[in-house]
Amino acid sequence: MIDKNEVIRFFDAHASRWDAEMIRSDAVISRILDNAGVGQGSKVLDVACGTGVLIGDYLSRGVASVTGVDISPEMIAIAKSKFPEAQVRLICADVEALPLDEMYDAIVVYNAFPHFPDPEKLIHHLAALLAPHGKLTVAHGMSREAIDAHHQGSAAKVSNGLMSAEALAAIFSHYTEVTTMISDDTMYQVTGESVLHEHEHSHTHEHTHAHEQEGEHTHRHTHEHSHEHSHDHEHLDDHGHEHTHEHDHDHGHEHSHPESEAHSHSHDIPMDILLEHMLEHNRSHIAELEHIAEHLEGIARDCLIRAIGTLELGCDQLDEALAEMRLDG
C-alpha cells in the first residue's frame, strides 16, 4: 500500500526541478483537454496539480476558474508563484480529505493516477463532484508502458502499475458514462461524463441540506490526491514554502463582559457584520499559523501547511456565504 507521507516526501524532493524536467507534447495535451471538456467558461478541478503544469493550458482556453489541489507543499508553493490570477485557487491538501463543496465541469487527474493508493475510491469521490454533464478524466502524456517503466526506479515505492485503459473504463462505468478510452504509443486517457442531470443534482443537495439542518453532518465529497508529471526523472516533495505574512493582529476580544451580556449584545449586531468579524479573526490565525510553519521542518510542517490550506478554503466558502447574505439582504 502506498504511504501518503512517502508520496509527499518523494514529490517535495523533486519540486524545484519539476518544470525543467517536464516532457510534454502540446498536441497530446490539447487532445486530452478537448476530450476532457475543458473550454470557455468551464470550472476545472485539477487533482494533483503539481507545479501547475496544465494551469496555463486551462487559462488559455478561457475557463471560468481553476481549483488546483496537491498534497505536496513544495509543489503548491511553486504553482502559487507562477499563477497569481484571481480565478486560480491552489490548495495544499489530500484531496480525499478536503471538503470541496463546488461542482466542476471538468475534473482532471493528469500524470498522477498511479500514486493514488485506491483507484476506485478516488474515482468514486471525484465523480461525486461533477456538475451535470461534467467530465472526469484520468490521463497521461505518454504510453502506459512508458509510464510503468518510468516508475520502476526510485518512484516504485510511491506508485502502482498503471492499469489498462479497459480496466479503468470499467471502474469509470460504475459512476459515469465513459466517453473516451485511449491507450496508444503517445497517450493514455479515460474520460467519463456525469450520469446525473440537473434535477437529480438539485434533489441530492436538497436532501443533504435537510439532514444537515437536523444535525447530521454528511460530508459527501471527500477526495484523494497525489501526483506525478511526465518527466524523465523521478520527483519528490518537500516544499520550502516561505510565508512572509505580517501578523501584528489585535483581535479586539472583550473578555470583561459576563457571558449573558455578551450573548445579548451579539443579537444587536447584524449577522453579516458578525460573520465579517469572524472571517477577519480566522484569517489572522491563518497568518499566525503560517508564521509557525516557517519554523517547523519535516512531516509536522507539511501537516500544518495542509491544515492551513483547509482553513483557507473554509474562509473562501464563508466569503461566499457573506456575499450571498448581503445580496439577500
ZANU-710134 format. One record per residue (C-alpha): residue number from 1; x, y, z. Coordinates in steps of 0.5 Angstrom, whole numbers. Layout:
N
rec num NUM&x X&y Y&z Z
...
//
This chain:
329
rec num 1&x 0&y 0&z 0
rec num 2&x 3&y 7&z -2
rec num 3&x 4&y 11&z 4
rec num 4&x 2&y 18&z 3
rec num 5&x 7&y 21&z 7
rec num 6&x 12&y 18&z 3
rec num 7&x 9&y 21&z -3
rec num 8&x 10&y 28&z 0
rec num 9&x 17&y 27&z 1
rec num 10&x 18&y 24&z -6
rec num 11&x 15&y 30&z -9
rec num 12&x 17&y 35&z -5
rec num 13&x 25&y 33&z -6
rec num 14&x 24&y 34&z -14
rec num 15&x 19&y 40&z -14
rec num 16&x 25&y 45&z -15
rec num 17&x 27&y 41&z -22
rec num 18&x 20&y 39&z -24
rec num 19&x 19&y 44&z -29
rec num 20&x 26&y 44&z -32
rec num 21&x 25&y 36&z -33
rec num 22&x 18&y 36&z -36
rec num 23&x 17&y 33&z -42
rec num 24&x 10&y 35&z -46
rec num 25&x 7&y 35&z -52
rec num 26&x 3&y 41&z -54
rec num 27&x -1&y 37&z -59
rec num 28&x -3&y 31&z -54
rec num 29&x -5&y 36&z -48
rec num 30&x -9&y 39&z -53
rec num 31&x -13&y 33&z -55
rec num 32&x -13&y 31&z -48
rec num 33&x -16&y 37&z -46
rec num 34&x -21&y 37&z -51
rec num 35&x -23&y 30&z -49
rec num 36&x -24&y 33&z -42
rec num 37&x -29&y 38&z -44
rec num 38&x -24&y 44&z -42
rec num 39&x -27&y 50&z -45
rec num 40&x -29&y 57&z -45
rec num 41&x -33&y 58&z -38
rec num 42&x -31&y 51&z -35
rec num 43&x -30&y 51&z -28
rec num 44&x -24&y 46&z -27
rec num 45&x -21&y 42&z -21
rec num 46&x -14&y 40&z -23
rec num 47&x -13&y 34&z -18
rec num 48&x -5&y 33&z -16
rec num 49&x -4&y 39&z -20
rec num 50&x 4&y 39&z -18
rec num 51&x 7&y 46&z -20
rec num 52&x 1&y 48&z -25
rec num 53&x 3&y 44&z -31
rec num 54&x -3&y 45&z -34
rec num 55&x -6&y 51&z -31
rec num 56&x -3&y 56&z -37
rec num 57&x -7&y 51&z -42
rec num 58&x -13&y 52&z -38
rec num 59&x -13&y 59&z -38
rec num 60&x -11&y 60&z -45
rec num 61&x -18&y 56&z -46
rec num 62&x -22&y 62&z -42
rec num 63&x -24&y 57&z -37
rec num 64&x -28&y 61&z -31
rec num 65&x -24&y 58&z -25
rec num 66&x -19&y 53&z -24
rec num 67&x -18&y 50&z -17
rec num 68&x -11&y 46&z -16
rec num 69&x -10&y 41&z -10
rec num 70&x -4&y 38&z -9
rec num 71&x -1&y 34&z -3
rec num 72&x 6&y 37&z -4
rec num 73&x 7&y 43&z 0
rec num 74&x 13&y 45&z -5
rec num 75&x 9&y 44&z -11
rec num 76&x 4&y 48&z -9
rec num 77&x 9&y 54&z -7
rec num 78&x 12&y 54&z -14
rec num 79&x 5&y 54&z -17
rec num 80&x 3&y 60&z -13
rec num 81&x 9&y 63&z -15
rec num 82&x 7&y 62&z -22
rec num 83&x 0&y 63&z -22
rec num 84&x -3&y 69&z -18
rec num 85&x -9&y 70&z -22
rec num 86&x -16&y 71&z -19
rec num 87&x -19&y 66&z -22
rec num 88&x -14&y 61&z -20
rec num 89&x -14&y 58&z -13
rec num 90&x -9&y 53&z -10
rec num 91&x -9&y 49&z -4
rec num 92&x -4&y 44&z -1
rec num 93&x -8&y 38&z 2
rec num 94&x -10&y 31&z 1
rec num 95&x -16&y 32&z -4
rec num 96&x -20&y 26&z -1
rec num 97&x -20&y 29&z 6
rec num 98&x -21&y 36&z 3
rec num 99&x -29&y 39&z 4
rec num 100&x -30&y 41&z -3
rec num 101&x -37&y 44&z -4
rec num 102&x -37&y 46&z -11
rec num 103&x -39&y 42&z -17
rec num 104&x -34&y 42&z -23
rec num 105&x -35&y 42&z -31
rec num 106&x -28&y 38&z -32
rec num 107&x -24&y 34&z -26
rec num 108&x -17&y 33&z -29
rec num 109&x -12&y 28&z -26
rec num 110&x -6&y 29&z -30
rec num 111&x 0&y 24&z -30
rec num 112&x -2&y 23&z -23
rec num 113&x -6&y 17&z -22
rec num 114&x -1&y 11&z -21
rec num 115&x 0&y 15&z -14
rec num 116&x -6&y 14&z -11
rec num 117&x -7&y 8&z -6
rec num 118&x -14&y 6&z -8
rec num 119&x -16&y 8&z -15
rec num 120&x -24&y 6&z -15
rec num 121&x -24&y 10&z -8
rec num 122&x -21&y 16&z -12
rec num 123&x -26&y 16&z -18
rec num 124&x -32&y 15&z -13
rec num 125&x -30&y 21&z -10
rec num 126&x -29&y 25&z -16
rec num 127&x -35&y 23&z -20
rec num 128&x -39&y 26&z -14
rec num 129&x -36&y 33&z -15
rec num 130&x -38&y 33&z -23
rec num 131&x -43&y 38&z -25
rec num 132&x -49&y 36&z -29
rec num 133&x -45&y 34&z -36
rec num 134&x -39&y 35&z -33
rec num 135&x -33&y 30&z -35
rec num 136&x -28&y 27&z -30
rec num 137&x -21&y 25&z -34
rec num 138&x -15&y 21&z -32
rec num 139&x -10&y 22&z -37
rec num 140&x -2&y 21&z -38
rec num 141&x 2&y 25&z -44
rec num 142&x 6&y 18&z -45
rec num 143&x 4&y 11&z -46
rec num 144&x 2&y 6&z -41
rec num 145&x 9&y 2&z -42
rec num 146&x 13&y 9&z -41
rec num 147&x 9&y 11&z -35
rec num 148&x 11&y 4&z -32
rec num 149&x 18&y 4&z -34
rec num 150&x 19&y 11&z -31
rec num 151&x 16&y 9&z -24
rec num 152&x 21&y 3&z -24
rec num 153&x 26&y 7&z -20
rec num 154&x 26&y 11&z -14
rec num 155&x 19&y 12&z -15
rec num 156&x 17&y 5&z -14
rec num 157&x 15&y 6&z -7
rec num 158&x 10&y 11&z -9
rec num 159&x 7&y 8&z -15
rec num 160&x 2&y 3&z -17
rec num 161&x 3&y 0&z -24
rec num 162&x -2&y 4&z -29
rec num 163&x -8&y -1&z -30
rec num 164&x -10&y -2&z -37
rec num 165&x -15&y 3&z -40
rec num 166&x -20&y -2&z -41
rec num 167&x -20&y -4&z -33
rec num 168&x -20&y 4&z -31
rec num 169&x -26&y 5&z -36
rec num 170&x -30&y -1&z -32
rec num 171&x -29&y 3&z -26
rec num 172&x -31&y 9&z -29
rec num 173&x -37&y 6&z -32
rec num 174&x -40&y 5&z -24
rec num 175&x -40&y 12&z -23
rec num 176&x -40&y 16&z -30
rec num 177&x -42&y 14&z -38
rec num 178&x -35&y 13&z -41
rec num 179&x -34&y 18&z -47
rec num 180&x -26&y 17&z -48
rec num 181&x -22&y 11&z -48
rec num 182&x -15&y 12&z -51
rec num 183&x -8&y 8&z -50
rec num 184&x -3&y 8&z -55
rec num 185&x 4&y 10&z -56
rec num 186&x 3&y 17&z -55
rec num 187&x -2&y 18&z -49
rec num 188&x -7&y 15&z -44
rec num 189&x -14&y 17&z -43
rec num 190&x -20&y 15&z -40
rec num 191&x -26&y 20&z -39
rec num 192&x -33&y 19&z -36
rec num 193&x -39&y 24&z -36
rec num 194&x -43&y 25&z -30
rec num 195&x -49&y 21&z -31
rec num 196&x -54&y 26&z -26
rec num 197&x -58&y 31&z -29
rec num 198&x -60&y 38&z -27
rec num 199&x -66&y 36&z -23
rec num 200&x -62&y 30&z -20
rec num 201&x -56&y 34&z -17
rec num 202&x -61&y 39&z -14
rec num 203&x -65&y 33&z -11
rec num 204&x -59&y 31&z -8
rec num 205&x -57&y 37&z -5
rec num 206&x -63&y 39&z -2
rec num 207&x -64&y 32&z 1
rec num 208&x -57&y 33&z 4
rec num 209&x -58&y 40&z 7
rec num 210&x -64&y 38&z 10
rec num 211&x -60&y 32&z 14
rec num 212&x -55&y 38&z 16
rec num 213&x -61&y 42&z 19
rec num 214&x -62&y 36&z 23
rec num 215&x -55&y 36&z 26
rec num 216&x -53&y 30&z 21
rec num 217&x -46&y 33&z 18
rec num 218&x -46&y 29&z 12
rec num 219&x -39&y 30&z 8
rec num 220&x -41&y 27&z 2
rec num 221&x -35&y 30&z -2
rec num 222&x -28&y 28&z 1
rec num 223&x -23&y 26&z -4
rec num 224&x -16&y 24&z -5
rec num 225&x -10&y 26&z -9
rec num 226&x -3&y 25&z -10
rec num 227&x 1&y 27&z -17
rec num 228&x 6&y 25&z -22
rec num 229&x 8&y 29&z -28
rec num 230&x 11&y 26&z -34
rec num 231&x 19&y 27&z -33
rec num 232&x 25&y 23&z -35
rec num 233&x 27&y 24&z -27
rec num 234&x 23&y 22&z -21
rec num 235&x 20&y 27&z -17
rec num 236&x 19&y 28&z -9
rec num 237&x 16&y 33&z -5
rec num 238&x 18&y 38&z 1
rec num 239&x 17&y 45&z 0
rec num 240&x 21&y 50&z 2
rec num 241&x 15&y 55&z 3
rec num 242&x 16&y 62&z 5
rec num 243&x 11&y 65&z 9
rec num 244&x 12&y 73&z 9
rec num 245&x 6&y 75&z 12
rec num 246&x 5&y 80&z 18
rec num 247&x 2&y 78&z 24
rec num 248&x 1&y 84&z 29
rec num 249&x -6&y 83&z 30
rec num 250&x -10&y 86&z 35
rec num 251&x -17&y 81&z 35
rec num 252&x -20&y 86&z 40
rec num 253&x -23&y 81&z 44
rec num 254&x -27&y 84&z 50
rec num 255&x -27&y 79&z 56
rec num 256&x -29&y 83&z 61
rec num 257&x -37&y 82&z 60
rec num 258&x -41&y 77&z 63
rec num 259&x -43&y 71&z 58
rec num 260&x -50&y 73&z 59
rec num 261&x -49&y 80&z 57
rec num 262&x -44&y 79&z 51
rec num 263&x -49&y 74&z 48
rec num 264&x -55&y 79&z 49
rec num 265&x -50&y 84&z 46
rec num 266&x -49&y 80&z 40
rec num 267&x -56&y 80&z 38
rec num 268&x -56&y 87&z 37
rec num 269&x -50&y 86&z 31
rec num 270&x -52&y 85&z 24
rec num 271&x -51&y 78&z 22
rec num 272&x -46&y 80&z 16
rec num 273&x -42&y 84&z 21
rec num 274&x -41&y 78&z 26
rec num 275&x -39&y 74&z 20
rec num 276&x -34&y 79&z 17
rec num 277&x -31&y 80&z 24
rec num 278&x -31&y 72&z 25
rec num 279&x -27&y 72&z 18
rec num 280&x -22&y 77&z 20
rec num 281&x -21&y 73&z 26
rec num 282&x -20&y 67&z 23
rec num 283&x -15&y 70&z 17
rec num 284&x -11&y 73&z 23
rec num 285&x -10&y 66&z 26
rec num 286&x -8&y 63&z 19
rec num 287&x -3&y 68&z 19
rec num 288&x 0&y 66&z 25
rec num 289&x 0&y 59&z 23
rec num 290&x 4&y 61&z 17
rec num 291&x 9&y 64&z 22
rec num 292&x 9&y 58&z 26
rec num 293&x 10&y 54&z 20
rec num 294&x 16&y 58&z 18
rec num 295&x 20&y 55&z 24
rec num 296&x 18&y 48&z 23
rec num 297&x 21&y 42&z 19
rec num 298&x 19&y 35&z 16
rec num 299&x 12&y 32&z 17
rec num 300&x 10&y 37&z 22
rec num 301&x 11&y 43&z 18
rec num 302&x 8&y 39&z 12
rec num 303&x 2&y 37&z 16
rec num 304&x 1&y 44&z 19
rec num 305&x 1&y 47&z 11
rec num 306&x -4&y 42&z 9
rec num 307&x -8&y 45&z 15
rec num 308&x -7&y 52&z 13
rec num 309&x -10&y 50&z 6
rec num 310&x -16&y 47&z 9
rec num 311&x -17&y 53&z 13
rec num 312&x -16&y 58&z 7
rec num 313&x -22&y 54&z 4
rec num 314&x -26&y 55&z 9
rec num 315&x -25&y 62&z 9
rec num 316&x -27&y 63&z 2
rec num 317&x -33&y 59&z 3
rec num 318&x -35&y 64&z 9
rec num 319&x -33&y 70&z 4
rec num 320&x -38&y 67&z -1
rec num 321&x -44&y 66&z 4
rec num 322&x -43&y 73&z 7
rec num 323&x -43&y 76&z 0
rec num 324&x -50&y 72&z -1
rec num 325&x -52&y 74&z 6
rec num 326&x -51&y 81&z 3
rec num 327&x -55&y 80&z -3
rec num 328&x -61&y 77&z 0
rec num 329&x -61&y 83&z 5
//
